[in-house]
Amino acid sequence: MAAPVNTVNPELLAGEYEGPYENGRFNGNGVYRFKDTRYEGGFRDGHFHGEGILFVKGGAYVGFWERGELVDGGFVFDDGLPYLKIGYKFWEYCSDYDCRFFREIRDGITPGSKLRDVSTHDHELPKDCYDVIDGYYDPKKHSVFSYITGEEIRTPNNAEIDFILNNCRVGK
């Protein structure tokens, strides 16, 4: 009988394992690396089993595994933002229940709090340009440029330009 699609048996993948073996199979706490992915945690009979973290591009699957299947926990993005947890029907933020963003919840901002500038940019916004988070919009050149390299990174459409001009912080 074929293994279910949602299970992971690392012994079938080409990679490197550091940890104990039992009867020739991964068993106990160890680290398994394959391609751009790494798993750290428990193994049983060659499967991810017990507490463990599967690191992938963009984040990690964190929680409790049973025979290769994540049964409790969920995905967490690199910035700490948790995705929908296993067994939950809704995100715990930006919902009808709680309209705050993840960062607002993390930073202790309560619903209805006075708005505040929480930007953490370490760079100076050029004069007469607009901060669009991933860069700055230069209205004379009609493009968004990188704060780091100064290179053009995108050209916003008319709707975004209208939003930028009416809502974004402008350099003085």
Backbone hydrogen bonds, N-H to C=O, Kabsch-Sander energy under -0.5 kcal/mol:
donor,donor_aa,acceptor,acceptor_aa,energy
7,T,4,P,-1.4
11,E,46,G,-0.7
12,L,9,N,-2.1
13,L,10,P,-1.5
15,G,13,L,-0.8
16,E,33,R,-2.5
18,E,31,V,-2.8
22,E,25,R,-2.5
25,R,22,E,-1.6
27,N,20,P,-2.4
28,G,43,F,-2.5
30,G,41,G,-2.7
31,V,18,E,-2.5
32,Y,39,Y,-2.7
33,R,16,E,-2.9
34,F,37,T,-2.4
37,T,34,F,-2.6
38,R,55,F,-1.8
39,Y,32,Y,-2.9
40,E,53,I,-2.4
41,G,30,G,-2.4
42,G,51,E,-2.3
43,F,28,G,-1.3
44,R,47,H,-2.2
46,G,26,F,-2.6
47,H,44,R,-2.1
48,F,8,V,-0.9
49,H,42,G,-2.7
50,G,65,W,-3.2
52,G,63,G,-2.4
53,I,40,E,-2.4
54,L,61,Y,-2.6
55,F,38,R,-3.5
55,F,53,I,-0.7
56,V,59,G,-2.4
59,G,56,V,-2.1
60,A,76,V,-2.1
61,Y,54,L,-2.5
62,V,60,A,-0.7
62,V,74,G,-3.0
63,G,52,G,-1.9
64,F,72,D,-2.9
65,W,50,G,-2.4
66,E,69,E,-2.7
68,G,48,F,-3.1
69,E,66,E,-1.8
71,V,64,F,-2.6
71,V,69,E,-0.7
72,D,64,F,-1.5
74,G,62,V,-2.3
76,V,60,A,-2.8
77,F,81,L,-3.1
78,D,58,G,-2.1
80,G,77,F,-2.4
83,Y,75,F,-3.3
86,I,73,G,-2.9
88,Y,85,K,-2.0
94,C,100,R,-2.4
95,S,98,D,-2.7
105,I,101,F,-2.1
106,R,102,F,-3.1
107,D,103,R,-2.3
108,G,105,I,-1.4
109,I,104,E,-2.7
113,S,110,T,-2.0
118,V,116,R,-0.7
128,D,171,G,-2.6
129,C,126,P,-1.9
130,Y,137,Y,-2.4
131,D,169,R,-2.6
132,V,130,Y,-0.6
132,V,135,G,-2.4
134,D,132,V,-2.6
136,Y,145,F,-2.3
137,Y,130,Y,-3.0
138,D,136,Y,-0.5
138,D,143,S,-2.6
141,K,138,D,-0.8
142,H,138,D,-1.4
143,S,138,D,-1.1
144,V,154,R,-3.0
145,F,136,Y,-2.9
146,S,151,E,-2.7
150,G,146,S,-1.4
153,I,144,V,-3.2
154,R,144,V,-1.4
161,I,157,N,-2.4
162,D,158,N,-2.3
163,F,159,A,-2.0
164,I,160,E,-3.1
165,L,161,I,-2.7
166,N,162,D,-1.4
167,N,163,F,-1.7
168,C,164,I,-2.1
171,G,126,P,-0.5
171,G,129,C,-3.0
